[in-house]
Amino acid sequence: MRRSAAKDAAALRERGTDTRARVTAAALTGLDTRAGTATLIATVRISTTTRAGSPATDRKRMRAGLERTPDGWKLTSLAPVPVGEGN
């Protein structure tokens, strides 16, 4: 995954693309304190601007898995929630 992320970042820099994301809402959808796991759903606003184009805004819903570690809660999974799918 790191190799892919570095390649994607290089391609975006080459094209002059600027992308920003902001979590607009989030809610805990599951918590297992005994196992130290949690799930949450969030809505994210993504703004993308290219050198040649005008800004574009997209909204995504994401589901995240979390695990409690000695250093705090860490992300274990992240996946889009398709339109029309509930929690």
mmCIF file as gemmi writes it, N, C-alpha and C atoms, coordinates in Angstrom:
data_model
loop_
_atom_site.group_PDB
_atom_site.id
_atom_site.type_symbol
_atom_site.label_atom_id
_atom_site.label_alt_id
_atom_site.label_comp_id
_atom_site.label_asym_id
_atom_site.label_entity_id
_atom_site.label_seq_id
_atom_site.pdbx_PDB_ins_code
_atom_site.Cartn_x
_atom_site.Cartn_y
_atom_site.Cartn_z
_atom_site.occupancy
_atom_site.B_iso_or_equiv
_atom_site.pdbx_formal_charge
_atom_site.auth_seq_id
_atom_site.auth_asym_id
_atom_site.pdbx_PDB_model_num
ATOM 1 N N . MET Axp A 1 ? 0.825 -1.186 0 1 0 ? 1 A 1
ATOM 2 C CA . MET Axp A 1 ? 0 0 0 1 0 ? 1 A 1
ATOM 3 C C . MET Axp A 1 ? 0.874 1.255 0 1 0 ? 1 A 1
ATOM 4 N N . ARG Axp A 2 ? 1.944 1.268 0.761 1 0 ? 2 A 1
ATOM 5 C CA . ARG Axp A 2 ? 2.813 2.447 0.778 1 0 ? 2 A 1
ATOM 6 C C . ARG Axp A 2 ? 3.403 2.711 -0.593 1 0 ? 2 A 1
ATOM 7 N N . ARG Axp A 3 ? 3.774 1.658 -1.294 1 0 ? 3 A 1
ATOM 8 C CA . ARG Axp A 3 ? 4.339 1.816 -2.627 1 0 ? 3 A 1
ATOM 9 C C . ARG Axp A 3 ? 3.304 2.469 -3.543 1 0 ? 3 A 1
ATOM 10 N N . SER Axp A 4 ? 2.073 2.029 -3.47 1 0 ? 4 A 1
ATOM 11 C CA . SER Axp A 4 ? 1.005 2.586 -4.283 1 0 ? 4 A 1
ATOM 12 C C . SER Axp A 4 ? 0.73 4.037 -3.9 1 0 ? 4 A 1
ATOM 13 N N . ALA Axp A 5 ? 0.709 4.335 -2.617 1 0 ? 5 A 1
ATOM 14 C CA . ALA Axp A 5 ? 0.449 5.704 -2.162 1 0 ? 5 A 1
ATOM 15 C C . ALA Axp A 5 ? 1.539 6.65 -2.65 1 0 ? 5 A 1
ATOM 16 N N . ALA Axp A 6 ? 2.791 6.222 -2.598 1 0 ? 6 A 1
ATOM 17 C CA . ALA Axp A 6 ? 3.895 7.064 -3.065 1 0 ? 6 A 1
ATOM 18 C C . ALA Axp A 6 ? 3.771 7.307 -4.57 1 0 ? 6 A 1
ATOM 19 N N . LYS Axp A 7 ? 3.409 6.273 -5.313 1 0 ? 7 A 1
ATOM 20 C CA . LYS Axp A 7 ? 3.24 6.4 -6.773 1 0 ? 7 A 1
ATOM 21 C C . LYS Axp A 7 ? 2.087 7.349 -7.086 1 0 ? 7 A 1
ATOM 22 N N . ASP Axp A 8 ? 0.965 7.2 -6.361 1 0 ? 8 A 1
ATOM 23 C CA . ASP Axp A 8 ? -0.191 8.076 -6.572 1 0 ? 8 A 1
ATOM 24 C C . ASP Axp A 8 ? 0.153 9.523 -6.238 1 0 ? 8 A 1
ATOM 25 N N . ALA Axp A 9 ? 0.868 9.738 -5.144 1 0 ? 9 A 1
ATOM 26 C CA . ALA Axp A 9 ? 1.253 11.091 -4.743 1 0 ? 9 A 1
ATOM 27 C C . ALA Axp A 9 ? 2.146 11.732 -5.792 1 0 ? 9 A 1
ATOM 28 N N . ALA Axp A 10 ? 3.07 10.966 -6.352 1 0 ? 10 A 1
ATOM 29 C CA . ALA Axp A 10 ? 3.957 11.495 -7.388 1 0 ? 10 A 1
ATOM 30 C C . ALA Axp A 10 ? 3.162 11.888 -8.628 1 0 ? 10 A 1
ATOM 31 N N . ALA Axp A 11 ? 2.187 11.071 -9.018 1 0 ? 11 A 1
ATOM 32 C CA . ALA Axp A 11 ? 1.356 11.371 -10.189 1 0 ? 11 A 1
ATOM 33 C C . ALA Axp A 11 ? 0.537 12.633 -9.956 1 0 ? 11 A 1
ATOM 34 N N . LEU Axp A 12 ? 0.002 12.809 -8.753 1 0 ? 12 A 1
ATOM 35 C CA . LEU Axp A 12 ? -0.776 14.008 -8.44 1 0 ? 12 A 1
ATOM 36 C C . LEU Axp A 12 ? 0.102 15.257 -8.47 1 0 ? 12 A 1
ATOM 37 N N . ARG Axp A 13 ? 1.32 15.159 -7.929 1 0 ? 13 A 1
ATOM 38 C CA . ARG Axp A 13 ? 2.243 16.301 -7.963 1 0 ? 13 A 1
ATOM 39 C C . ARG Axp A 13 ? 2.583 16.676 -9.401 1 0 ? 13 A 1
ATOM 40 N N . GLU Axp A 14 ? 2.805 15.663 -10.224 1 0 ? 14 A 1
ATOM 41 C CA . GLU Axp A 14 ? 3.153 15.896 -11.624 1 0 ? 14 A 1
ATOM 42 C C . GLU Axp A 14 ? 2.032 16.619 -12.362 1 0 ? 14 A 1
ATOM 43 N N . ARG Axp A 15 ? 0.795 16.256 -12.077 1 0 ? 15 A 1
ATOM 44 C CA . ARG Axp A 15 ? -0.356 16.883 -12.726 1 0 ? 15 A 1
ATOM 45 C C . ARG Axp A 15 ? -0.731 18.212 -12.094 1 0 ? 15 A 1
ATOM 46 N N . GLY Axp A 16 ? -0.149 18.525 -10.945 1 0 ? 16 A 1
ATOM 47 C CA . GLY Axp A 16 ? -0.496 19.769 -10.272 1 0 ? 16 A 1
ATOM 48 C C . GLY Axp A 16 ? -1.857 19.712 -9.612 1 0 ? 16 A 1
ATOM 49 N N . THR Axp A 17 ? -2.245 18.564 -9.14 1 0 ? 17 A 1
ATOM 50 C CA . THR Axp A 17 ? -3.543 18.387 -8.5 1 0 ? 17 A 1
ATOM 51 C C . THR Axp A 17 ? -3.43 18.633 -7.003 1 0 ? 17 A 1
ATOM 52 N N . ASP Axp A 18 ? -4.389 19.4 -6.467 1 0 ? 18 A 1
ATOM 53 C CA . ASP Axp A 18 ? -4.451 19.664 -5.039 1 0 ? 18 A 1
ATOM 54 C C . ASP Axp A 18 ? -5.758 19.081 -4.525 1 0 ? 18 A 1
ATOM 55 N N . THR Axp A 19 ? -5.676 18.163 -3.576 1 0 ? 19 A 1
ATOM 56 C CA . THR Axp A 19 ? -6.865 17.528 -3.027 1 0 ? 19 A 1
ATOM 57 C C . THR Axp A 19 ? -6.889 17.711 -1.519 1 0 ? 19 A 1
ATOM 58 N N . ARG Axp A 20 ? -8.02 18.133 -1.018 1 0 ? 20 A 1
ATOM 59 C CA . ARG Axp A 20 ? -8.229 18.328 0.421 1 0 ? 20 A 1
ATOM 60 C C . ARG Axp A 20 ? -9.482 17.565 0.827 1 0 ? 20 A 1
ATOM 61 N N . ALA Axp A 21 ? -9.441 16.997 2.02 1 0 ? 21 A 1
ATOM 62 C CA . ALA Axp A 21 ? -10.612 16.279 2.529 1 0 ? 21 A 1
ATOM 63 C C . ALA Axp A 21 ? -10.916 16.759 3.939 1 0 ? 21 A 1
ATOM 64 N N . ARG Axp A 22 ? -12.195 16.831 4.242 1 0 ? 22 A 1
ATOM 65 C CA . ARG Axp A 22 ? -12.622 17.254 5.576 1 0 ? 22 A 1
ATOM 66 C C . ARG Axp A 22 ? -13.766 16.351 6.032 1 0 ? 22 A 1
ATOM 67 N N . VAL Axp A 23 ? -13.629 15.799 7.216 1 0 ? 23 A 1
ATOM 68 C CA . VAL Axp A 23 ? -14.711 15.008 7.81 1 0 ? 23 A 1
ATOM 69 C C . VAL Axp A 23 ? -15.795 15.99 8.219 1 0 ? 23 A 1
ATOM 70 N N . THR Axp A 24 ? -16.997 15.81 7.681 1 0 ? 24 A 1
ATOM 71 C CA . THR Axp A 24 ? -18.096 16.723 7.992 1 0 ? 24 A 1
ATOM 72 C C . THR Axp A 24 ? -19.022 16.186 9.08 1 0 ? 24 A 1
ATOM 73 N N . ALA Axp A 25 ? -19.011 14.872 9.288 1 0 ? 25 A 1
ATOM 74 C CA . ALA Axp A 25 ? -19.799 14.264 10.363 1 0 ? 25 A 1
ATOM 75 C C . ALA Axp A 25 ? -19.271 12.856 10.596 1 0 ? 25 A 1
ATOM 76 N N . ALA Axp A 26 ? -19.374 12.404 11.828 1 0 ? 26 A 1
ATOM 77 C CA . ALA Axp A 26 ? -18.947 11.041 12.161 1 0 ? 26 A 1
ATOM 78 C C . ALA Axp A 26 ? -19.776 10.528 13.332 1 0 ? 26 A 1
ATOM 79 N N . ALA Axp A 27 ? -19.995 9.218 13.346 1 0 ? 27 A 1
ATOM 80 C CA . ALA Axp A 27 ? -20.759 8.608 14.432 1 0 ? 27 A 1
ATOM 81 C C . ALA Axp A 27 ? -20.224 7.209 14.702 1 0 ? 27 A 1
ATOM 82 N N . LEU Axp A 28 ? -20.157 6.863 15.95 1 0 ? 28 A 1
ATOM 83 C CA . LEU Axp A 28 ? -19.753 5.529 16.36 1 0 ? 28 A 1
ATOM 84 C C . LEU Axp A 28 ? -20.92 4.583 16.092 1 0 ? 28 A 1
ATOM 85 N N . THR Axp A 29 ? -20.663 3.501 15.365 1 0 ? 29 A 1
ATOM 86 C CA . THR Axp A 29 ? -21.732 2.55 15.048 1 0 ? 29 A 1
ATOM 87 C C . THR Axp A 29 ? -21.565 1.229 15.775 1 0 ? 29 A 1
ATOM 88 N N . GLY Axp A 30 ? -20.428 1.029 16.399 1 0 ? 30 A 1
ATOM 89 C CA . GLY Axp A 30 ? -20.206 -0.19 17.16 1 0 ? 30 A 1
ATOM 90 C C . GLY Axp A 30 ? -19.03 -0.016 18.106 1 0 ? 30 A 1
ATOM 91 N N . LEU Axp A 31 ? -19.153 -0.606 19.283 1 0 ? 31 A 1
ATOM 92 C CA . LEU Axp A 31 ? -18.08 -0.536 20.267 1 0 ? 31 A 1
ATOM 93 C C . LEU Axp A 31 ? -18.066 -1.816 21.082 1 0 ? 31 A 1
ATOM 94 N N . ASP Axp A 32 ? -16.918 -2.483 21.119 1 0 ? 32 A 1
ATOM 95 C CA . ASP Axp A 32 ? -16.725 -3.663 21.942 1 0 ? 32 A 1
ATOM 96 C C . ASP Axp A 32 ? -15.551 -3.351 22.873 1 0 ? 32 A 1
ATOM 97 N N . THR Axp A 33 ? -15.879 -2.869 24.062 1 0 ? 33 A 1
ATOM 98 C CA . THR Axp A 33 ? -14.819 -2.464 24.998 1 0 ? 33 A 1
ATOM 99 C C . THR Axp A 33 ? -13.983 -3.647 25.446 1 0 ? 33 A 1
ATOM 100 N N . ARG Axp A 34 ? -14.595 -4.805 25.543 1 0 ? 34 A 1
ATOM 101 C CA . ARG Axp A 34 ? -13.874 -6.006 25.964 1 0 ? 34 A 1
ATOM 102 C C . ARG Axp A 34 ? -12.812 -6.408 24.932 1 0 ? 34 A 1
ATOM 103 N N . ALA Axp A 35 ? -13.174 -6.36 23.645 1 0 ? 35 A 1
ATOM 104 C CA . ALA Axp A 35 ? -12.244 -6.72 22.581 1 0 ? 35 A 1
ATOM 105 C C . ALA Axp A 35 ? -11.351 -5.552 22.181 1 0 ? 35 A 1
ATOM 106 N N . GLY Axp A 36 ? -11.737 -4.331 22.572 1 0 ? 36 A 1
ATOM 107 C CA . GLY Axp A 36 ? -10.962 -3.16 22.198 1 0 ? 36 A 1
ATOM 108 C C . GLY Axp A 36 ? -11.11 -2.803 20.733 1 0 ? 36 A 1
ATOM 109 N N . THR Axp A 37 ? -12.338 -2.968 20.203 1 0 ? 37 A 1
ATOM 110 C CA . THR Axp A 37 ? -12.588 -2.643 18.798 1 0 ? 37 A 1
ATOM 111 C C . THR Axp A 37 ? -13.789 -1.71 18.695 1 0 ? 37 A 1
ATOM 112 N N . ALA Axp A 38 ? -13.828 -0.976 17.604 1 0 ? 38 A 1
ATOM 113 C CA . ALA Axp A 38 ? -14.942 -0.067 17.349 1 0 ? 38 A 1
ATOM 114 C C . ALA Axp A 38 ? -15.106 0.096 15.848 1 0 ? 38 A 1
ATOM 115 N N . THR Axp A 39 ? -16.305 0.504 15.447 1 0 ? 39 A 1
ATOM 116 C CA . THR Axp A 39 ? -16.553 0.867 14.055 1 0 ? 39 A 1
ATOM 117 C C . THR Axp A 39 ? -17.239 2.226 14.049 1 0 ? 39 A 1
ATOM 118 N N . LEU Axp A 40 ? -16.977 2.966 12.997 1 0 ? 40 A 1
ATOM 119 C CA . LEU Axp A 40 ? -17.648 4.254 12.863 1 0 ? 40 A 1
ATOM 120 C C . LEU Axp A 40 ? -17.945 4.51 11.406 1 0 ? 40 A 1
ATOM 121 N N . ILE Axp A 41 ? -18.862 5.426 11.174 1 0 ? 41 A 1
ATOM 122 C CA . ILE Axp A 41 ? -19.195 5.855 9.823 1 0 ? 41 A 1
ATOM 123 C C . ILE Axp A 41 ? -18.979 7.366 9.796 1 0 ? 41 A 1
ATOM 124 N N . ALA Axp A 42 ? -18.472 7.853 8.671 1 0 ? 42 A 1
ATOM 125 C CA . ALA Axp A 42 ? -18.193 9.28 8.537 1 0 ? 42 A 1
ATOM 126 C C . ALA Axp A 42 ? -18.553 9.754 7.14 1 0 ? 42 A 1
ATOM 127 N N . THR Axp A 43 ? -18.927 11.023 7.047 1 0 ? 43 A 1
ATOM 128 C CA . THR Axp A 43 ? -19.089 11.65 5.746 1 0 ? 43 A 1
ATOM 129 C C . THR Axp A 43 ? -17.886 12.568 5.544 1 0 ? 43 A 1
ATOM 130 N N . VAL Axp A 44 ? -17.375 12.561 4.321 1 0 ? 44 A 1
ATOM 131 C CA . VAL Axp A 44 ? -16.162 13.306 4.003 1 0 ? 44 A 1
ATOM 132 C C . VAL Axp A 44 ? -16.421 14.163 2.77 1 0 ? 44 A 1
ATOM 133 N N . ARG Axp A 45 ? -16.039 15.438 2.85 1 0 ? 45 A 1
ATOM 134 C CA . ARG Axp A 45 ? -16.117 16.323 1.692 1 0 ? 45 A 1
ATOM 135 C C . ARG Axp A 45 ? -14.725 16.409 1.086 1 0 ? 45 A 1
ATOM 136 N N . ILE Axp A 46 ? -14.604 16.077 -0.198 1 0 ? 46 A 1
ATOM 137 C CA . ILE Axp A 46 ? -13.318 16.048 -0.884 1 0 ? 46 A 1
ATOM 138 C C . ILE Axp A 46 ? -13.333 17.127 -1.966 1 0 ? 46 A 1
ATOM 139 N N . SER Axp A 47 ? -12.385 18.055 -1.883 1 0 ? 47 A 1
ATOM 140 C CA . SER Axp A 47 ? -12.258 19.129 -2.868 1 0 ? 47 A 1
ATOM 141 C C . SER Axp A 47 ? -10.979 18.908 -3.66 1 0 ? 47 A 1
ATOM 142 N N . THR Axp A 48 ? -11.104 18.887 -4.987 1 0 ? 48 A 1
ATOM 143 C CA . THR Axp A 48 ? -9.967 18.648 -5.87 1 0 ? 48 A 1
ATOM 144 C C . THR Axp A 48 ? -9.854 19.794 -6.865 1 0 ? 48 A 1
ATOM 145 N N . THR Axp A 49 ? -8.645 20.305 -7.022 1 0 ? 49 A 1
ATOM 146 C CA . THR Axp A 49 ? -8.374 21.354 -7.997 1 0 ? 49 A 1
ATOM 147 C C . THR Axp A 49 ? -7.165 20.947 -8.824 1 0 ? 49 A 1
ATOM 148 N N . THR Axp A 50 ? -7.293 21.064 -10.145 1 0 ? 50 A 1
ATOM 149 C CA . THR Axp A 50 ? -6.161 20.79 -11.033 1 0 ? 50 A 1
ATOM 150 C C . THR Axp A 50 ? -5.657 22.113 -11.581 1 0 ? 50 A 1
ATOM 151 N N . ARG Axp A 51 ? -4.439 22.095 -12.123 1 0 ? 51 A 1
ATOM 152 C CA . ARG Axp A 51 ? -3.874 23.313 -12.724 1 0 ? 51 A 1
ATOM 153 C C . ARG Axp A 51 ? -4.772 23.86 -13.821 1 0 ? 51 A 1
ATOM 154 N N . ALA Axp A 52 ? -5.317 22.976 -14.622 1 0 ? 52 A 1
ATOM 155 C CA . ALA Axp A 52 ? -6.083 23.401 -15.791 1 0 ? 52 A 1
ATOM 156 C C . ALA Axp A 52 ? -7.575 23.544 -15.539 1 0 ? 52 A 1
ATOM 157 N N . GLY Axp A 53 ? -8.068 22.973 -14.465 1 0 ? 53 A 1
ATOM 158 C CA . GLY Axp A 53 ? -9.513 22.929 -14.288 1 0 ? 53 A 1
ATOM 159 C C . GLY Axp A 53 ? -10.019 23.708 -13.098 1 0 ? 53 A 1
ATOM 160 N N . SER Axp A 54 ? -11.328 23.77 -13.025 1 0 ? 54 A 1
ATOM 161 C CA . SER Axp A 54 ? -11.961 24.417 -11.882 1 0 ? 54 A 1
ATOM 162 C C . SER Axp A 54 ? -12.104 23.398 -10.752 1 0 ? 54 A 1
ATOM 163 N N . PRO Axp A 55 ? -12.323 23.889 -9.546 1 0 ? 55 A 1
ATOM 164 C CA . PRO Axp A 55 ? -12.443 22.972 -8.409 1 0 ? 55 A 1
ATOM 165 C C . PRO Axp A 55 ? -13.662 22.052 -8.542 1 0 ? 55 A 1
ATOM 166 N N . ALA Axp A 56 ? -13.522 20.857 -8.04 1 0 ? 56 A 1
ATOM 167 C CA . ALA Axp A 56 ? -14.622 19.892 -7.997 1 0 ? 56 A 1
ATOM 168 C C . ALA Axp A 56 ? -14.771 19.416 -6.56 1 0 ? 56 A 1
ATOM 169 N N . THR Axp A 57 ? -16.003 19.252 -6.124 1 0 ? 57 A 1
ATOM 170 C CA . THR Axp A 57 ? -16.269 18.787 -4.77 1 0 ? 57 A 1
ATOM 171 C C . THR Axp A 57 ? -17.075 17.5 -4.843 1 0 ? 57 A 1
ATOM 172 N N . ASP Axp A 58 ? -16.697 16.542 -4.01 1 0 ? 58 A 1
ATOM 173 C CA . ASP Axp A 58 ? -17.385 15.257 -3.944 1 0 ? 58 A 1
ATOM 174 C C . ASP Axp A 58 ? -17.636 14.939 -2.484 1 0 ? 58 A 1
ATOM 175 N N . ARG Axp A 59 ? -18.666 14.202 -2.213 1 0 ? 59 A 1
ATOM 176 C CA . ARG Axp A 59 ? -18.961 13.757 -0.852 1 0 ? 59 A 1
ATOM 177 C C . ARG Axp A 59 ? -18.93 12.234 -0.835 1 0 ? 59 A 1
ATOM 178 N N . LYS Axp A 60 ? -18.312 11.69 0.181 1 0 ? 60 A 1
ATOM 179 C CA . LYS Axp A 60 ? -18.195 10.233 0.336 1 0 ? 60 A 1
ATOM 180 C C . LYS Axp A 60 ? -18.621 9.847 1.741 1 0 ? 60 A 1
ATOM 181 N N . ARG Axp A 61 ? -19.158 8.637 1.844 1 0 ? 61 A 1
ATOM 182 C CA . ARG Axp A 61 ? -19.414 8.039 3.164 1 0 ? 61 A 1
ATOM 183 C C . ARG Axp A 61 ? -18.405 6.915 3.337 1 0 ? 61 A 1
ATOM 184 N N . MET Axp A 62 ? -17.773 6.883 4.491 1 0 ? 62 A 1
ATOM 185 C CA . MET Axp A 62 ? -16.74 5.89 4.759 1 0 ? 62 A 1
ATOM 186 C C . MET Axp A 62 ? -17.064 5.139 6.053 1 0 ? 62 A 1
ATOM 187 N N . ARG Axp A 63 ? -16.693 3.862 6.071 1 0 ? 63 A 1
ATOM 188 C CA . ARG Axp A 63 ? -16.812 3.038 7.278 1 0 ? 63 A 1
ATOM 189 C C . ARG Axp A 63 ? -15.395 2.703 7.722 1 0 ? 63 A 1
ATOM 190 N N . ALA Axp A 64 ? -15.13 2.883 9.009 1 0 ? 64 A 1
ATOM 191 C CA . ALA Axp A 64 ? -13.788 2.648 9.539 1 0 ? 64 A 1
ATOM 192 C C . ALA Axp A 64 ? -13.837 1.645 10.676 1 0 ? 64 A 1
ATOM 193 N N . GLY Axp A 65 ? -12.818 0.809 10.728 1 0 ? 65 A 1
ATOM 194 C CA . GLY Axp A 65 ? -12.624 -0.106 11.844 1 0 ? 65 A 1
ATOM 195 C C . GLY Axp A 65 ? -11.468 0.429 12.685 1 0 ? 65 A 1
ATOM 196 N N . LEU Axp A 66 ? -11.615 0.343 13.982 1 0 ? 66 A 1
ATOM 197 C CA . LEU Axp A 66 ? -10.597 0.844 14.91 1 0 ? 66 A 1
ATOM 198 C C . LEU Axp A 66 ? -10.237 -0.232 15.926 1 0 ? 66 A 1
ATOM 199 N N . GLU Axp A 67 ? -9.02 -0.15 16.417 1 0 ? 67 A 1
ATOM 200 C CA . GLU Axp A 67 ? -8.553 -1.077 17.454 1 0 ? 67 A 1
ATOM 201 C C . GLU Axp A 67 ? -7.81 -0.271 18.519 1 0 ? 67 A 1
ATOM 202 N N . ARG Axp A 68 ? -8.107 -0.568 19.772 1 0 ? 68 A 1
ATOM 203 C CA . ARG Axp A 68 ? -7.435 0.114 20.873 1 0 ? 68 A 1
ATOM 204 C C . ARG Axp A 68 ? -6.04 -0.488 21.06 1 0 ? 68 A 1
ATOM 205 N N . THR Axp A 69 ? -5.034 0.367 21.105 1 0 ? 69 A 1
ATOM 206 C CA . THR Axp A 69 ? -3.652 -0.067 21.314 1 0 ? 69 A 1
ATOM 207 C C . THR Axp A 69 ? -3.106 0.681 22.524 1 0 ? 69 A 1
ATOM 208 N N . PRO Axp A 70 ? -1.927 0.321 22.996 1 0 ? 70 A 1
ATOM 209 C CA . PRO Axp A 70 ? -1.337 1.082 24.105 1 0 ? 70 A 1
ATOM 210 C C . PRO Axp A 70 ? -1.118 2.564 23.764 1 0 ? 70 A 1
ATOM 211 N N . ASP Axp A 71 ? -1.024 2.884 22.475 1 0 ? 71 A 1
ATOM 212 C CA . ASP Axp A 71 ? -0.83 4.273 22.046 1 0 ? 71 A 1
ATOM 213 C C . ASP Axp A 71 ? -2.135 4.986 21.707 1 0 ? 71 A 1
ATOM 214 N N . GLY Axp A 72 ? -3.27 4.337 21.917 1 0 ? 72 A 1
ATOM 215 C CA . GLY Axp A 72 ? -4.567 4.927 21.587 1 0 ? 72 A 1
ATOM 216 C C . GLY Axp A 72 ? -5.262 4.143 20.489 1 0 ? 72 A 1
ATOM 217 N N . TRP Axp A 73 ? -6.359 4.667 19.981 1 0 ? 73 A 1
ATOM 218 C CA . TRP Axp A 73 ? -7.141 4.001 18.944 1 0 ? 73 A 1
ATOM 219 C C . TRP Axp A 73 ? -6.451 4.161 17.596 1 0 ? 73 A 1
ATOM 220 N N . LYS Axp A 74 ? -6.326 3.054 16.868 1 0 ? 74 A 1
ATOM 221 C CA . LYS Axp A 74 ? -5.669 3.05 15.559 1 0 ? 74 A 1
ATOM 222 C C . LYS Axp A 74 ? -6.627 2.495 14.518 1 0 ? 74 A 1
ATOM 223 N N . LEU Axp A 75 ? -6.544 3.049 13.309 1 0 ? 75 A 1
ATOM 224 C CA . LEU Axp A 75 ? -7.367 2.623 12.189 1 0 ? 75 A 1
ATOM 225 C C . LEU Axp A 75 ? -6.914 1.249 11.702 1 0 ? 75 A 1
ATOM 226 N N . THR Axp A 76 ? -7.857 0.312 11.566 1 0 ? 76 A 1
ATOM 227 C CA . THR Axp A 76 ? -7.526 -1.025 11.053 1 0 ? 76 A 1
ATOM 228 C C . THR Axp A 76 ? -8.136 -1.284 9.681 1 0 ? 76 A 1
ATOM 229 N N . SER Axp A 77 ? -9.177 -0.542 9.334 1 0 ? 77 A 1
ATOM 230 C CA . SER Axp A 77 ? -9.794 -0.701 8.018 1 0 ? 77 A 1
ATOM 231 C C . SER Axp A 77 ? -10.515 0.589 7.644 1 0 ? 77 A 1
ATOM 232 N N . LEU Axp A 78 ? -10.627 0.805 6.346 1 0 ? 78 A 1
ATOM 233 C CA . LEU Axp A 78 ? -11.343 1.972 5.839 1 0 ? 78 A 1
ATOM 234 C C . LEU Axp A 78 ? -11.935 1.583 4.489 1 0 ? 78 A 1
ATOM 235 N N . ALA Axp A 79 ? -13.241 1.764 4.346 1 0 ? 79 A 1
ATOM 236 C CA . ALA Axp A 79 ? -13.907 1.365 3.111 1 0 ? 79 A 1
ATOM 237 C C . ALA Axp A 79 ? -15.054 2.321 2.813 1 0 ? 79 A 1
ATOM 238 N N . PRO Axp A 80 ? -15.315 2.57 1.527 1 0 ? 80 A 1
ATOM 239 C CA . PRO Axp A 80 ? -16.457 3.411 1.178 1 0 ? 80 A 1
ATOM 240 C C . PRO Axp A 80 ? -17.762 2.686 1.463 1 0 ? 80 A 1
ATOM 241 N N . VAL Axp A 81 ? -18.79 3.462 1.786 1 0 ? 81 A 1
ATOM 242 C CA . VAL Axp A 81 ? -20.121 2.913 1.97 1 0 ? 81 A 1
ATOM 243 C C . VAL Axp A 81 ? -20.902 3.247 0.705 1 0 ? 81 A 1
ATOM 244 N N . PRO Axp A 82 ? -21.312 2.249 -0.066 1 0 ? 82 A 1
ATOM 245 C CA . PRO Axp A 82 ? -22.036 2.518 -1.312 1 0 ? 82 A 1
ATOM 246 C C . PRO Axp A 82 ? -23.355 3.263 -1.065 1 0 ? 82 A 1
ATOM 247 N N . VAL Axp A 83 ? -23.761 4.064 -2.019 1 0 ? 83 A 1
ATOM 248 C CA . VAL Axp A 83 ? -25.019 4.796 -1.936 1 0 ? 83 A 1
ATOM 249 C C . VAL Axp A 83 ? -26.148 3.804 -1.768 1 0 ? 83 A 1
ATOM 250 N N . GLY Axp A 84 ? -27.059 4.095 -0.864 1 0 ? 84 A 1
ATOM 251 C CA . GLY Axp A 84 ? -28.199 3.23 -0.626 1 0 ? 84 A 1
ATOM 252 C C . GLY Axp A 84 ? -27.963 2.189 0.445 1 0 ? 84 A 1
ATOM 253 N N . GLU Axp A 85 ? -26.728 2.031 0.912 1 0 ? 85 A 1
ATOM 254 C CA . GLU Axp A 85 ? -26.438 1.069 1.964 1 0 ? 85 A 1
ATOM 255 C C . GLU Axp A 85 ? -26.517 1.775 3.31 1 0 ? 85 A 1
ATOM 256 N N . GLY Axp A 86 ? -27.147 1.159 4.268 1 0 ? 86 A 1
ATOM 257 C CA . GLY Axp A 86 ? -27.216 1.707 5.618 1 0 ? 86 A 1
ATOM 258 C C . GLY Axp A 86 ? -25.956 1.404 6.374 1 0 ? 86 A 1
ATOM 259 N N . ASN Axp A 87 ? -26.025 1.486 7.703 1 0 ? 87 A 1
ATOM 260 C CA . ASN Axp A 87 ? -24.855 1.174 8.537 1 0 ? 87 A 1
ATOM 261 C C . ASN Axp A 87 ? -24.455 -0.228 8.311 1 0 ? 87 A 1
